[in-house]
Amino acid sequence: MVLQTEVVFAAIFCLGILGTTLGFALGYAAKFFKVEQNPLVEQVIVLMPGSNCGQCGYPGCNPAAEAIVNREVAPTCCPPGGKVLAQEIAELLNISLDLSQVEEAQPRLAQVDENNCIGCARCLKKCPTDAIIGALKQVHAVIQDACTGCEACIEICPTECLQMHPVQVTLKTWHWDKPALPLAA
């Protein structure tokens, strides 16, 4: 009985020493291998919607912000952000911007036409927010609260059973209109 408690205490002591040593090693590695990022990129990331929907052609908001700061794409590349986001980014980066070509997209959500859904499950893999539920060879459904309206599922659906519909205005979805942009001087 005494031998078993000694073994248990020895194991606890060894794991404690190992955990402390690895903790210090990870702390040192975090400081030593730290990657510095452009502060402008971080400021643009804060402005972006953060839905990582991919409508801009990039896999998320972070790569899109890097591309905007590096002048690879225009600040108008983010459809969910619209004119307001484009103007804020242009002011931050001191870029002159023509917003006359930018359209304000109305919020839309995906809906499944249950008569045409064959349950191929391609849309499940493509949805960045896991808003589509269902299983292989079963009819799928869209969780409206999780859908960001990125339209990624529309492209992949072979039967075109997924369509984008405007958000129905209810007490839950109603919001004030965005403020009008001030006229450029």
Summary of the structure (lengths in Angstrom):
residues: 185
radius of gyration: 24.6
end to end distance: 86.3
largest distance: 86.3
contacts: 433
relative contact order: 0.11
helix: 40%
strand: 8%
